[in-house]
Amino acid sequence: MSDFDRNASARWGSAGVARSGAAEIDQGLRSYMLGIYNHMTLALAISALVAVGVMMLGRSNPLVQALYTSPLRWAVMLAPLAFVFVLSWRFERMSYSSLLGTFWAFAAVMGLSMGGIGLVFKASSIVNALLVTTIAFGGLSLYGYTTKRSLSGMGSFLIMGVIGLVVASVVNMFMQSGVLGFAISLVGVLIFAGLTAWDTQRLKQDYDYLSQDSVLLQKSSVMGALSLYLNFINMFQFILALTGSKED
């Protein structure tokens, strides 16, 4: 009888430890993902503030308008890419605070780059595209987090799709084809919609490995926010290109 009691206690004790461990993982995962979304949301807010400032100045300041219509606009448009390279290549050697500061600086430069949108599209179109993007992003990210279906097979296909989008966009810069531009925007929305769900699931699955190193976990939350931020921004730009009305 005493053996039965000991065995029963052992079983219940093991189950209790397992439940406790699972609860700690769930809590840690929620905290990790919440940190990613907080970083991403703050970065979007920084970008929006800078972009709105540029839009307001651009409507009344000829110098700002000239910046976005001259060849210098390419420097402004490509500047965020330099930050992405720095964040990606120096990730391991940068401290968490340096990584986070660079991410905020990237968000501000991205806002500067996107400021020219307000000189091209009507404000109502920008707001509508932003609303649609926010709803779509939220739903897709929630799907990626909750689905039991593995989305890992989508990764290579979607990344190849991004490369194809870049090539097609460069080609269309010279062709100036409206039909090709529409197709690029449509495919772009679908690709970054898929990347939103895929990245969310990937970040969730990476937690088990990252949780072993608190410093790596913090730094990875910044890089995760960067991935989701880029998905949001690109989806927004393609939706705006599809649905937006331009200024007369």
C-alpha positions in Angstrom: 0.0 0.0 0.0 2.9 2.3 0.9 4.5 1.6 -2.5 1.2 2.5 -4.2 1.1 5.8 -2.3 4.8 6.6 -3.2 4.2 5.8 -6.9 1.0 7.9 -7.0 2.8 10.8 -5.3 5.6 10.5 -7.8 3.2 10.6 -10.7 1.3 13.5 -9.4 4.5 15.3 -8.4 5.9 14.8 -11.9 2.7 16.1 -13.5 2.8 19.1 -11.2 6.3 19.9 -12.2 5.4 19.5 -15.9 2.4 21.8 -15.5 4.6 24.4 -13.6 7.3 24.2 -16.3 4.7 24.6 -19.1 3.2 27.6 -17.3 6.6 29.2 -17.0 7.2 28.7 -20.7 3.8 30.1 -21.7 4.4 33.1 -19.5 7.9 33.6 -20.9 6.7 33.2 -24.5 3.9 35.7 -24.0 6.3 38.2 -22.5 8.8 37.7 -25.4 6.1 38.1 -28.1 4.6 41.1 -26.3 8.1 42.7 -26.2 8.4 42.2 -30.0 5.0 43.8 -30.7 5.8 46.7 -28.3 9.1 47.4 -30.2 7.3 47.1 -33.5 4.5 49.4 -32.5 6.8 52.1 -31.1 8.9 51.9 -34.3 5.8 52.4 -36.4 4.8 55.4 -34.2 8.2 57.0 -34.7 8.0 56.4 -38.5 4.5 57.9 -38.6 5.4 61.0 -36.6 8.4 61.7 -38.9 6.4 61.0 -42.1 3.5 63.2 -41.0 6.0 66.0 -40.2 7.6 65.7 -43.6 4.1 65.7 -45.2 3.1 68.9 -43.4 6.3 70.7 -44.3 6.2 69.4 -47.8 2.9 71.0 -48.6 4.2 74.4 -47.9 8.0 74.2 -48.2 9.4 74.2 -51.8 12.7 72.9 -50.5 11.1 69.8 -49.0 9.2 69.2 -52.3 12.4 69.6 -54.2 14.1 67.0 -52.1 11.5 64.4 -53.0 11.4 65.2 -56.7 15.2 65.5 -57.2 17.8 62.7 -57.6 18.5 63.1 -53.9 15.2 61.3 -53.2 17.1 58.0 -53.9 19.5 58.7 -51.1 16.5 59.2 -48.7 14.7 56.2 -50.0 17.7 53.8 -49.8 19.0 55.1 -46.4 16.8 52.6 -44.4 18.4 49.7 -46.3 21.8 50.7 -44.8 20.3 50.4 -41.3 18.9 47.0 -42.1 22.3 45.8 -43.2 23.9 47.1 -40.0 21.3 45.5 -37.8 21.6 42.2 -39.6 25.4 42.0 -39.9 26.4 43.4 -36.5 23.6 41.8 -34.5 25.9 39.5 -32.5 28.4 42.2 -31.7 26.0 44.9 -30.7 24.7 45.3 -27.2 20.9 45.2 -26.6 20.8 49.0 -26.0 22.8 49.7 -29.1 20.7 47.4 -31.1 17.5 49.0 -29.8 18.8 52.5 -30.4 19.8 51.7 -34.0 16.3 50.2 -34.5 14.7 53.5 -33.4 17.0 55.5 -35.7 16.1 53.1 -38.5 12.4 53.8 -37.8 13.0 57.6 -38.0 14.9 57.3 -41.3 12.1 55.1 -42.7 9.6 57.8 -41.7 11.7 60.3 -43.6 11.8 58.0 -46.6 8.0 57.5 -46.5 7.3 61.2 -46.1 7.1 61.6 -49.9 4.0 59.5 -49.9 2.0 62.4 -48.6 3.1 64.5 -51.6 1.8 61.9 -54.0 -1.3 60.3 -52.4 -4.4 61.9 -50.8 -4.5 61.8 -47.0 -7.8 59.9 -47.0 -6.2 57.2 -49.2 -3.2 56.9 -46.8 -5.5 56.6 -43.8 -7.7 53.9 -45.5 -4.6 51.9 -46.6 -3.2 52.1 -43.0 -6.5 50.9 -41.5 -6.7 47.9 -44.0 -3.1 47.0 -43.3 -3.5 47.1 -39.5 -6.5 44.8 -39.6 -4.9 42.4 -42.1 -1.6 42.4 -40.2 -3.4 41.7 -36.9 -5.4 38.8 -38.3 -2.4 37.2 -40.1 -0.1 37.5 -37.1 -2.8 36.0 -34.9 -3.2 33.2 -37.3 0.6 32.6 -37.4 0.7 32.5 -33.6 -2.3 30.2 -33.0 -2.3 27.8 -35.9 -1.2 24.2 -35.3 -0.3 23.9 -39.0 3.4 24.2 -39.8 4.2 27.2 -42.1 7.9 26.4 -42.4 7.5 25.2 -46.0 6.4 28.7 -47.0 9.6 30.4 -46.0 11.8 29.7 -48.9 9.0 30.3 -51.4 8.2 33.6 -49.9 11.8 34.8 -49.7 12.2 33.9 -53.4 9.1 35.9 -54.1 10.6 38.9 -52.4 13.6 38.7 -54.6 11.4 38.4 -57.6 9.5 41.5 -56.5 12.7 43.5 -56.2 13.8 42.5 -59.7 10.4 43.2 -61.2 10.2 46.6 -59.4 13.7 47.6 -60.8 12.6 46.5 -64.3 9.4 48.5 -64.0 11.3 51.6 -63.0 12.5 51.7 -66.7 9.4 50.3 -68.3 6.9 52.4 -66.4 4.1 49.8 -67.1 0.9 50.4 -65.3 -0.2 46.7 -65.8 3.1 45.4 -64.4 3.0 47.9 -61.5 -0.5 46.6 -60.6 0.7 43.0 -60.7 3.7 43.8 -58.6 1.5 45.5 -56.0 -1.0 42.6 -55.9 1.7 39.9 -55.6 3.5 42.1 -53.0 0.5 42.2 -50.8 0.1 38.4 -50.9 3.8 37.8 -50.3 4.1 40.0 -47.2 0.8 38.7 -45.9 2.3 35.3 -46.0 5.5 36.5 -44.4 3.6 38.1 -41.6 2.0 34.7 -40.6 5.3 32.8 -41.3 7.5 35.2 -39.3 5.1 35.2 -36.3 5.2 31.4 -36.1 8.9 31.4 -36.6 9.4 33.8 -33.8 7.2 31.8 -31.5 9.0 28.6 -32.3 12.4 30.2 -31.8 11.6 31.0 -28.2 12.5 27.5 -26.8 16.1 28.0 -28.0 16.4 31.7 -27.2 15.1 31.3 -23.7 18.3 29.7 -22.6 20.2 33.0 -23.0 18.5 36.1 -21.6 20.8 38.5 -23.5 20.2 36.7 -26.8 16.4 36.7 -26.0 16.4 40.5 -25.6 18.4 41.1 -28.8 16.2 38.7 -30.8 13.1 40.6 -29.7 14.5 43.6 -31.5 15.3 41.6 -34.7 11.8 40.0 -34.5 10.2 43.4 -34.3 12.3 44.5 -37.3 11.0 41.5 -39.3 7.3 42.2 -38.5 7.8 46.0 -39.0 9.2 45.4 -42.5 6.3 43.1 -43.3 3.8 45.8 -42.1 5.4 48.7 -44.0 5.7 46.7 -47.2 2.2 45.5 -47.1 1.0 49.0 -46.4 2.9 50.4 -49.4 1.6 47.8 -51.8 -2.0 48.2 -50.5 -1.7 52.0 -50.9 -0.3 51.5 -54.5 -3.4 49.3 -55.3 -6.1 51.4 -53.7 -4.7 54.9 -53.2 -5.9 58.0 -55.0 -3.2 60.4 -56.1 -3.1 64.2 -55.6 -4.2 66.2 -58.6 
